[in-house]
Amino acid sequence: MAPSNPDFCPTGIAGLDHILHGGLPRHRFYMVQGDPGVGKTTLALQFLLEGARSGEKGLYITLSETKDELMAVAESHGWNLDSMDILELSSMEEQMLANSQNTLFHPSEVELMQTVRIVMEHVERLKPDRVVIDSLSEFRLLSQDALRYRRQMLSFKQYFAGKGITVLLLDDRTSGETDLLIQSIAHGVVSLRRLLSDFGTERRQMSIVKLRGLKFEDGSHDYSILTGGIRIFPRLKQTSHAKGFRSEPLSCGIREMDDLLGGGLERGTGTLFIGPAGVGKSTIAAKYACAAADRGEKSAIFVFDENLHTYIQRAEALGMRIKDHLESGLINLKHVDAAEISPGEMGFEICRMADEDKVKVVLIDSLNGYLNAMPEERFLLLQLHELLAYLSQRGVASILVMAQHGLLGDMHSPADLTYLADTVVLLRYFEFAGTIKKSISVVKKRSGSHENTIREFAVRDNRILVGEPLTDFQGILRGVPNFLGGSENMLENRSGIH
């Protein structure tokens, strides 16, 4: 959370003050724009409620919504609006016109003057510290032309600045064009957008279009409207300062697997387990997460493709004490619905776990599900690059699982992510003596040496087995190898393994 600063107004919105580096500068004029339904009213109410928590008076001036509608929004979030004043101008419009006997001016001009007078009277009487005006479209219609509209907004800006009031102007963009007239005079502009998808939940994003004289986190940031208000997930951004950690290999408890990796996975690196469906990628990856928990280190597992009951059951059957670790809190297991969660939200949650929960191993199973959460592949690559870099700087071992298309022969990946990973572990099916076997090999490791061999891999008798190097085969990675010698190194021929 950004440190408090008396010259800034905290917004009370999770994530926004971080993006703004503390909040909105006080006594300024701000514009919040977005189509209907993006959460402008919710944001504005949170802004006033946060002021009330610090002893500041708030005034909500509504020209488009009734007081009952505002109360309904507040009730849906569990808020009490007794701490703020609500000026409902929409109910006064007919009364103002009925009382006006002036025949020299157009009715709209009379109504605009009456509206402005009432606003100023309430401000003088209530002396608020924070004001919300909802919405600009009503003032735009009352002004009739652009010149009168701009002059009225300039007059408001000077008036509120003289009173030391921080103002939010809500604009629903019903004019069909971005309101550049107000953007040019506003001290800052916040844009809220709703992105529709062909399937699943819609995504919402916000960005700071403008904030005069101050640095902020630019770009698009995902956000959600939850019970309790808006929560913004700042765009993932790797920091330039790495936290100190000791680089050391992490064992999974299987000697042959550790030998294959030159001692194990390294802290602060990203590892990609890649291969066809069902070959055992998730099993090996889960073994590393559980081994970390066995050592007393925290792990986080994000599962896209498998239900949690099956995942836990399979891990327990292979001797991994995942239930005990879930109860103790050493493992945090989450099921992720790619159609319901935004990539920004997931990345934010992973980084929060690394920073606050001190998670040392993060497992994403699988990237195929993560890819489906992204609108375009290039965004996935950028997102993963930032995520892996952020975790690496904190000494977290990241494990990624990706299923390739096909079972034998040429394999195709939904996206080429091998260059992002420090270590790439390749699993394959191959045929031997009329049976289907599995192989495992390490094709890349930036952090040190590793075996260049191919070993047999199997899950048998409630155990994960890794065999000796297969030296008598050629062409295993193609799926149909040539057999060049004896079969002493096959798992079924090793002493004590059946």
Backbone hydrogen bonds, N-H to C=O, Kabsch-Sander energy under -0.5 kcal/mol:
donor,donor_aa,acceptor,acceptor_aa,energy
8,F,5,N,-2.2
9,C,24,L,-4.0
14,A,12,G,-0.6
14,A,230,I,-0.6
16,L,13,I,-1.3
17,D,13,I,-1.1
19,I,15,G,-1.8
20,L,16,L,-2.3
21,H,18,H,-0.8
22,G,17,D,-3.2
24,L,9,C,-2.2
26,R,7,D,-2.2
30,Y,28,R,-0.5
30,Y,167,V,-2.4
31,M,188,G,-2.3
32,V,169,L,-3.4
33,Q,31,M,-0.6
33,Q,190,V,-2.8
34,G,171,D,-2.0
35,D,192,L,-0.5
38,V,35,D,-1.4
43,L,39,G,-2.4
44,A,40,K,-2.5
45,L,41,T,-2.5
46,Q,42,T,-2.2
47,F,43,L,-2.1
48,L,44,A,-2.0
49,L,45,L,-2.7
50,E,46,Q,-2.4
51,G,47,F,-1.5
52,A,48,L,-2.1
53,R,49,L,-1.8
54,S,50,E,-0.9
54,S,51,G,-0.7
55,G,52,A,-1.6
56,E,51,G,-3.1
58,G,83,S,-0.5
59,L,130,R,-2.1
60,Y,85,D,-3.1
61,I,59,L,-0.6
61,I,132,V,-3.4
62,T,60,Y,-0.7
62,T,87,L,-2.6
63,L,61,I,-0.5
63,L,134,D,-4.0
64,S,134,D,-1.1
70,L,66,T,-1.9
71,M,67,K,-2.4
72,A,68,D,-1.9
73,V,69,E,-1.9
74,A,70,L,-2.4
75,E,71,M,-2.5
76,S,72,A,-1.8
77,H,73,V,-0.8
77,H,74,A,-0.8
78,G,75,E,-1.0
79,W,74,A,-2.9
84,M,81,L,-1.7
85,D,58,G,-2.5
87,L,60,Y,-3.0
88,E,86,I,-0.7
89,L,62,T,-2.2
89,L,87,L,-1.0
90,S,62,T,-0.9
92,M,89,L,-1.4
93,E,89,L,-0.7
93,E,90,S,-0.6
96,M,92,M,-2.6
97,L,93,E,-2.1
98,A,94,E,-2.4
99,N,95,Q,-2.0
100,S,96,M,-0.8
101,Q,99,N,-0.5
109,E,106,H,-0.8
110,V,106,H,-2.0
111,E,107,P,-2.6
112,L,108,S,-2.3
113,M,109,E,-2.1
114,Q,110,V,-2.5
115,T,111,E,-2.5
116,V,112,L,-2.6
117,R,113,M,-2.3
118,I,114,Q,-2.3
119,V,115,T,-2.3
120,M,116,V,-2.4
121,E,117,R,-2.3
122,H,118,I,-2.2
123,V,119,V,-2.1
124,E,120,M,-2.5
125,R,121,E,-2.0
126,L,122,H,-3.0
127,K,123,V,-2.3
129,D,57,K,-2.2
130,R,57,K,-2.1
131,V,166,T,-2.5
132,V,59,L,-2.5
133,I,168,L,-2.7
134,D,61,I,-3.0
134,D,132,V,-0.5
135,S,170,L,-0.6
136,L,170,L,-2.9
138,E,135,S,-0.8
139,F,135,S,-0.8
140,R,136,L,-2.5
141,L,137,S,-1.8
142,L,138,E,-2.3
143,S,139,F,-2.1
144,Q,140,R,-0.9
145,D,143,S,-1.7
149,Y,145,D,-2.0
150,R,146,A,-2.7
151,R,147,L,-2.4
152,Q,148,R,-2.2
153,M,149,Y,-2.1
154,L,150,R,-2.5
155,S,151,R,-2.2
156,F,152,Q,-2.3
157,K,153,M,-2.6
158,Q,154,L,-2.3
159,Y,155,S,-2.3
160,F,156,F,-3.0
161,A,157,K,-2.1
162,G,158,Q,-1.9
163,K,159,Y,-1.1
164,G,160,F,-0.5
164,G,161,A,-1.1
165,I,160,F,-2.2
166,T,129,D,-2.3
167,V,28,R,-2.6
167,V,165,I,-0.5
168,L,131,V,-2.6
169,L,30,Y,-3.0
170,L,133,I,-2.6
170,L,168,L,-0.5
171,D,32,V,-2.7
176,G,173,R,-1.4
180,L,178,T,-2.2
182,I,179,D,-0.5
183,Q,179,D,-2.1
184,S,180,L,-2.0
185,I,182,I,-0.7
186,A,182,I,-2.1
187,H,29,F,-3.1
188,G,29,F,-1.0
189,V,210,K,-2.3
190,V,31,M,-3.0
191,S,207,S,-2.8
192,L,33,Q,-2.8
193,R,205,Q,-2.9
195,L,203,R,-3.9
196,L,194,R,-0.6
201,T,339,A,-2.9
203,R,195,L,-2.5
204,R,223,Y,-0.5
205,Q,193,R,-2.1
206,M,221,H,-2.7
207,S,191,S,-2.0
209,V,189,V,-1.9
209,V,207,S,-0.8
210,K,189,V,-1.4
212,R,187,H,-2.5
214,L,211,L,-1.4
217,E,19,I,-2.4
218,D,216,F,-0.9
221,H,206,M,-2.8
222,D,233,F,-0.6
223,Y,204,R,-2.2
224,S,231,R,-2.5
226,L,224,S,-0.7
226,L,229,G,-2.4
229,G,226,L,-2.5
231,R,224,S,-2.7
232,I,14,A,-3.0
233,F,222,D,-3.3
242,A,240,S,-0.6
243,K,393,Q,-2.0
247,S,245,F,-0.6
248,E,246,R,-0.5
250,L,265,L,-3.9
251,S,249,P,-0.6
255,R,253,G,-0.6
258,D,254,I,-2.3
259,D,255,R,-2.5
260,L,256,E,-2.0
261,L,257,M,-1.5
262,G,259,D,-1.4
263,G,258,D,-3.9
264,G,261,L,-0.5
265,L,250,L,-1.7
267,R,248,E,-1.5
269,T,266,E,-1.1
271,T,398,S,-3.1
272,L,423,T,-2.9
273,F,271,T,-0.5
273,F,400,L,-3.1
274,I,272,L,-0.6
274,I,425,V,-2.6
275,G,402,M,-1.4
277,A,404,Q,-0.5
279,V,276,P,-1.3
284,I,280,G,-2.0
285,A,281,K,-2.4
286,A,282,S,-2.7
287,K,283,T,-1.6
288,Y,284,I,-1.4
289,A,285,A,-1.6
290,C,286,A,-2.6
291,A,287,K,-2.3
292,A,288,Y,-1.8
293,A,289,A,-1.6
294,D,290,C,-2.3
295,R,291,A,-1.2
296,G,293,A,-1.6
297,E,292,A,-2.6
298,K,358,K,-0.5
299,S,330,L,-3.1
300,A,361,V,-2.6
301,I,332,N,-2.8
302,F,363,L,-3.1
303,V,301,I,-0.6
303,V,334,K,-3.0
304,F,302,F,-0.5
304,F,365,D,-3.0
305,D,365,D,-0.7
311,Y,307,N,-2.0
312,I,308,L,-2.8
313,Q,309,H,-2.4
314,R,310,T,-2.5
315,A,311,Y,-2.0
316,E,312,I,-2.6
317,A,313,Q,-2.0
318,L,314,R,-0.9
318,L,315,A,-0.7
319,G,316,E,-1.8
320,M,315,A,-2.3
322,I,320,M,-2.0
325,H,321,R,-1.9
326,L,322,I,-2.1
327,E,323,K,-2.0
328,S,324,D,-2.0
329,G,325,H,-1.0
330,L,325,H,-1.3
331,I,325,H,-1.7
332,N,299,S,-2.3
333,L,331,I,-0.6
334,K,301,I,-2.9
334,K,332,N,-0.5
336,V,303,V,-3.0
337,D,335,H,-0.5
338,A,336,V,-0.8
340,E,337,D,-2.0
341,I,337,D,-1.5
346,M,342,S,-2.0
347,G,343,P,-2.8
348,F,344,G,-2.2
349,E,345,E,-2.1
350,I,346,M,-2.4
351,C,347,G,-2.2
352,R,348,F,-2.2
353,M,349,E,-2.1
354,A,350,I,-1.8
355,D,351,C,-2.2
356,E,352,R,-3.4
357,D,352,R,-0.8
357,D,353,M,-0.6
359,V,353,M,-1.7
360,K,298,K,-2.9
361,V,298,K,-1.2
362,V,397,A,-2.3
363,L,300,A,-2.8
364,I,399,I,-2.6
365,D,302,F,-3.1
365,D,363,L,-0.6
366,S,401,V,-0.6
367,L,401,V,-3.7
369,G,366,S,-0.5
370,Y,366,S,-1.4
371,L,367,L,-2.9
372,N,368,N,-1.3
373,A,369,G,-0.7
373,A,370,Y,-0.8
374,M,371,L,-1.5
379,F,376,E,-0.9
380,L,376,E,-1.1
381,L,377,E,-1.8
382,L,378,R,-1.7
383,Q,379,F,-2.7
384,L,380,L,-2.8
385,H,381,L,-2.2
386,E,382,L,-2.2
387,L,383,Q,-2.4
388,L,384,L,-3.0
389,A,385,H,-2.0
390,Y,386,E,-2.4
391,L,387,L,-2.4
392,S,388,L,-2.4
393,Q,389,A,-1.9
394,R,391,L,-1.1
395,G,392,S,-1.7
396,V,391,L,-2.3
397,A,360,K,-2.8
398,S,269,T,-2.5
398,S,396,V,-0.7
399,I,362,V,-3.2
400,L,271,T,-3.4
401,V,364,I,-1.9
402,M,273,F,-2.6
404,Q,275,G,-2.3
405,H,412,H,-4.0
409,G,478,R,-0.6
412,H,405,H,-1.5
417,L,415,A,-1.0
420,L,417,L,-1.2
421,A,417,L,-1.0
422,D,270,G,-1.8
423,T,270,G,-2.1
424,V,444,K,-2.0
425,V,272,L,-3.0
426,L,424,V,-0.5
426,L,441,S,-2.9
427,L,274,I,-2.4
428,R,439,S,-2.0
429,Y,407,L,-0.5
430,F,437,K,-2.2
431,E,479,G,-1.6
432,F,435,T,-2.5
435,T,432,F,-1.8
437,K,430,F,-3.6
437,K,435,T,-0.6
438,K,457,F,-0.5
439,S,428,R,-3.1
440,I,455,R,-2.9
441,S,426,L,-2.0
442,V,453,T,-0.5
443,V,424,V,-2.0
443,V,441,S,-0.6
444,K,424,V,-1.0
446,R,422,D,-2.4
448,G,445,K,-0.7
451,E,260,L,-1.7
455,R,440,I,-2.6
456,E,468,E,-0.7
457,F,438,K,-2.7
458,A,465,L,-2.5
460,R,458,A,-0.6
460,R,463,R,-2.0
463,R,460,R,-1.1
465,L,458,A,-3.4
465,L,463,R,-0.6
467,G,456,E,-3.1
468,E,489,N,-0.6
470,L,454,I,-3.3
471,T,469,P,-1.4
473,F,470,L,-0.6
474,Q,482,N,-1.8
478,R,475,G,-0.9
479,G,476,I,-1.6
480,V,475,G,-0.5
482,N,474,Q,-3.5
484,L,472,D,-3.7
484,L,482,N,-0.6
485,G,472,D,-0.7
490,M,487,S,-1.4
493,N,490,M,-1.4
494,R,491,L,-1.3
497,I,494,R,-1.8
